[in-house]
Amino acid sequence: MHALLLPLVLAALAVIAPPHTERVVPLGDLAQQAARVALETAGLDATDVAIDSLAARARTAALLPDLRFDVKYSSAGMHDYASTTGTVTSSYFGPSYEVEGMLVFHLDRLAYSGQEARLERLRLERVRAREIVTQRVIDEMARWSKATAEERDTADGTETHADAVARRVSAQMALDVWTGGWFSRRLGQAP
């Protein structure tokens, strides 16, 4: 008889108990926003304006010449000259300076400045860094989401509940570090 009574009581409680209502945040939107904020916090925004500026500066520098100066000093002294008639003439000269200047245009740098390979490597490193930050934020969001669901679905005071709370707080703190505190502000709570 008790075996028959238990399912009936459970069914009655399910009908009487109000459904568990909770503010549902679309996890995809939250993860996307968190990744965007984390990238901004890390200084890895989607545009590479600084790298584009370096490339433009390298091309502009190709229009400017290399300027070289050479200054030579010669001291005073005697100088002997032999003529075709066999006479030797000596002359005295004073100290002198010789200034030589040279402008060299490297117009070949307009097509290829030599900086493109380094700048492209820098651009690829930034793309890779953005991928790493985004993946770490997604992983932490998954940990946070799973721990939040386990915390909600387990009874208070159990070891499983305490473990879920600890994992949620740990993931939330990691997300706060990645996003500069944005994640907890977005949820409206402190870890």
C-alpha positions in Angstrom: 0.0 0.0 0.0 2.8 2.3 0.8 4.3 1.6 -2.6 1.1 2.9 -4.2 0.8 5.9 -1.9 4.3 7.3 -2.6 3.8 8.0 -6.3 0.5 9.6 -5.6 2.0 11.9 -3.0 4.9 12.9 -5.3 2.4 13.6 -8.2 0.3 15.8 -5.9 3.3 17.7 -4.7 4.4 18.3 -8.3 1.0 19.7 -9.1 0.8 21.8 -5.9 4.4 23.1 -5.8 5.0 26.2 -7.9 7.4 25.7 -10.8 11.0 26.9 -10.1 11.1 30.3 -11.8 14.5 31.9 -12.3 15.7 34.7 -14.5 17.0 32.9 -17.6 19.9 34.6 -19.3 20.6 33.3 -22.8 24.0 31.8 -22.2 25.2 32.4 -25.8 24.6 36.1 -25.5 26.2 36.3 -22.1 29.3 34.3 -23.4 29.6 36.5 -26.4 29.4 39.7 -24.3 31.9 38.3 -21.8 34.3 37.3 -24.6 34.1 40.8 -26.1 34.7 42.5 -22.7 37.6 40.1 -22.0 39.2 41.0 -25.3 38.8 44.7 -24.6 40.3 44.2 -21.1 43.3 42.4 -22.6 43.8 45.1 -25.2 43.0 42.7 -28.0 40.1 44.5 -29.7 38.9 43.2 -33.0 40.7 45.9 -35.0 44.4 46.0 -35.5 44.5 49.8 -35.9 47.9 50.0 -34.2 49.4 47.5 -36.6 47.8 49.2 -39.6 49.3 52.5 -38.4 52.8 50.9 -38.2 52.4 49.6 -41.8 51.3 53.0 -43.1 54.2 54.7 -41.3 56.6 52.2 -42.9 55.3 53.0 -46.4 55.4 56.7 -45.7 59.0 56.4 -44.5 59.9 55.0 -47.8 59.2 58.4 -49.4 61.7 60.0 -47.1 65.4 59.8 -48.0 68.1 58.5 -45.8 70.2 61.5 -44.9 73.9 61.0 -44.2 76.5 63.6 -43.2 80.2 63.1 -43.0 82.5 65.8 -41.5 86.3 65.5 -42.0 89.0 67.6 -40.4 92.4 68.0 -41.8 95.2 69.7 -39.9 97.6 72.4 -41.1 100.8 71.4 -42.9 103.2 71.6 -45.8 102.6 70.1 -49.2 105.2 69.6 -51.9 104.4 69.7 -55.6 106.7 68.5 -58.3 106.3 70.2 -61.7 107.1 68.8 -65.1 110.2 70.9 -65.3 111.7 69.3 -62.2 111.1 72.1 -59.8 109.6 71.4 -56.5 107.2 73.8 -55.0 106.1 73.8 -51.4 102.9 75.3 -50.2 101.5 75.7 -46.8 97.8 75.0 -46.1 95.8 75.7 -43.0 93.4 73.5 -41.1 90.2 72.7 -43.0 86.9 71.0 -42.6 85.2 69.0 -45.3 81.4 68.5 -45.1 79.9 65.8 -47.2 76.1 65.1 -47.4 74.2 62.4 -49.1 70.5 61.8 -49.7 69.5 58.2 -50.6 66.0 57.5 -51.7 64.9 53.9 -51.3 61.9 53.9 -53.6 61.8 50.1 -53.7 60.4 50.3 -50.1 57.2 51.7 -51.5 56.3 48.3 -52.8 57.9 46.3 -50.0 59.3 48.0 -46.9 60.8 45.0 -45.3 58.4 45.5 -42.3 55.5 43.6 -43.7 56.7 40.1 -42.5 57.2 41.4 -39.0 53.8 43.2 -39.0 52.0 40.2 -40.4 53.6 38.0 -37.7 52.4 40.5 -35.1 48.9 40.5 -36.6 48.8 36.6 -36.5 50.0 36.6 -32.9 47.2 39.0 -31.9 44.7 36.7 -33.8 46.0 33.7 -31.8 45.8 35.6 -28.5 42.2 36.6 -29.3 41.4 32.9 -29.9 43.0 31.9 -26.6 41.2 34.5 -24.6 37.9 33.7 -26.2 38.3 30.0 -25.7 39.2 30.5 -22.0 36.2 32.7 -21.4 34.0 30.1 -23.1 35.5 27.3 -21.0 34.9 29.3 -17.8 31.4 30.1 -18.9 30.7 26.4 -19.3 32.2 25.7 -15.9 30.1 28.5 -14.4 26.9 27.3 -16.1 27.3 23.7 -15.1 28.1 24.6 -11.5 25.1 27.0 -11.4 22.8 24.3 -12.6 24.1 21.8 -10.1 23.8 24.4 -7.3 20.2 25.0 -8.3 19.3 21.3 -8.6 20.9 20.0 -5.4 19.5 20.4 -1.8 21.1 23.0 0.4 23.5 21.7 3.0 24.7 18.7 1.1 28.3 18.2 0.1 27.3 18.2 -3.6 25.7 21.6 -3.1 28.7 23.0 -1.4 31.0 21.7 -4.1 28.8 23.2 -6.8 28.8 26.6 -5.0 32.6 26.5 -4.7 32.9 25.7 -8.4 30.5 28.4 -9.4 32.3 31.0 -7.3 35.6 29.9 -8.7 34.4 30.1 -12.3 32.8 33.5 -11.6 36.0 34.9 -10.1 38.0 33.7 -13.1 35.4 35.3 -15.4 35.7 38.5 -13.3 39.5 38.5 -13.7 39.2 38.0 -17.5 36.5 40.7 -17.8 37.8 43.2 -15.3 34.8 42.6 -13.0 32.2 43.0 -15.7 30.8 39.5 -15.3 29.6 40.0 -11.7 28.3 43.5 -12.5 26.3 42.0 -15.4 24.8 39.3 -13.1 24.1 42.0 -10.5 26.0 40.2 -7.7 29.4 39.8 -6.2 31.1 36.4 -6.2 
